[in-house]
Amino acid sequence: MTEPTSQAARPTPTDHSATIKASLKRRYRAETRFRWYGRIAIAFGLAAVLVLFVDIISKGHGAFKTTHIAVPVEYDLAQLGVRDLNDNQQLALADWDALFKSGLRELLPDVSGRSARRELYRMVSNGAGYDLKDRLQANPRLANQREQVWLSADDDIDTYFKGLLDGDPYTARVTEQQIEWIDELRSAGQIRTQWNRNFWTRGDSREPEQAGIWGAVMGSLFTLAITFALSFPIGVSAAIYLEEFAPRNRFTDFIEININNLAAVPSIIFGLLGLAIFINFFGVPRSIPILGGLVLTLMTLPTIIITSRAAIKAVPPSIREAALGMGASKHQVVLHHVLPLAMPGMLTGAIIGMAQALGETAPLLMIGMVAFIVDIPQAFTDPATVLPVQIFLWADSPERAFVEKTSAAIMVLLGFLIIMNTTAVWIRKRLERRW
């Protein structure tokens, strides 16, 4: 037998207390470090987002204003060679640029020489003649009349003048003669910045001062309408079947595993799928909202199915049991009780899926929605592009003015995404029920 431990070797209560206090101090220090790790991570994430937003806003806010020059214009139909404003052939053959060219010569009469006049004419946008044409067609009473029109300046003049107002003009593509003319027009009040209506009301253009996002916005709206009309009912129906009616066997387990895997598939794979099936097999025309909606439907279906199943699972089993106890059929339980209670979560998942689809570029590039589209789409079968693809195209353009356009379009896209996600949160908070 071992000898009993002596009294002196036994730990005293004081020793136990010191050990416990030391252990608690280590635990508290570890918890404090863990909290600080979380705070640092959150602060780093917020700082990164803040830097991103500041960079985008600082580069893109200038696109919401554009430089205009006040030019005297006389709509001389004889000079244009137009006898009937309703004759499209005469309008197409008319020299509309002659209207603003003569106005610029009148505005700066000291300019002489062919080269100097070419520099003078380049101060106004290449699309100014078409703007005057549209203005005369919209107001036939201006025929043979005279007025002062604020015409869009060329993108290089616009970049220089807005930089001049900010104290840092960009002179790389502006001549010294043009700078003198800008100073002269500025002192006379004939040049200023105005709200850029073209950015909000027009489609794409090779001229930065004429380019707008409205064509891309309409294309995105048509594409998302197709996506929502297909993905929401199909996704909700699939979720209801898998959660409420499908038997538990290997086949349904296989389906559920594949749905979860599809949610993690890169989006460009869906573009390849759309290219192979919808274009090559079914012959759907490229670059139309119907095709884009079909591809984005395939991409968003897994997200909607997963979120809809989670919303159905969140409905308490007591609701089902009470309805069955009152004599309701399984179909009536799902249709009249489970579905209404799960609908807020389903709508939230659908809106999040639509926000994901709104920001997608890669699958739409694969199906040809990267085409240069000038006209505003009016239907689901008209050629169109979408806002992310428009941003991609402008980011690849060499002109400095497109940098502003790109950042401004990103700001608009982020605004739509914030609105959609805020709407999803509001719907969930507004309609959800707590038990």
DAMOUR-V826727 format. One line per field, one symbol per residue. ss: DSSP state (A for helix, B for strand, O for the rest). A space follows every 10 residues. Layout:
BEGIN
ss: ???
END
This chain:
BEGIN
ss: OOOOOOOOOO OOAAAAAAAA AAAAAAAAAA AAAAAAAAAA AAAAAAAAAA AAAAAAAAAA AAAABBBBBB BBBBOOAAAA OOOOOOOAAA AAAOOOAAAA AAAAAAAOOO OOOAAAAAAA AOOBOOOAAA AAAAAAAAOA AAOOOBBBBB BBBOAAAAAA AAAAAAOOOO OOOOOAAAAA AAAAAAAOOO BBBBBOAAAA AOOOOOOOOO OOOAAAAAAA AAAAAAAAAA AAAAAAAAAA AAAAAOOOOA AAAAAAAAAA AAOOOOAAAA AAAAAAAAAA AOOOOOOBAA AAAAAAAAAA AAAAAAAAAA AAAOOOAAAA AAAAAOOOOA AAAAAAAAAA AAAAAAAAAA AAAAAAAAOO OAAAAAOOOO OOOOOOOOOO OOBOOOAAAA AAAAAOOOOO AAAAAAAAAA AAAAAAAAAA AAAAAAAAAA AOOOO
END
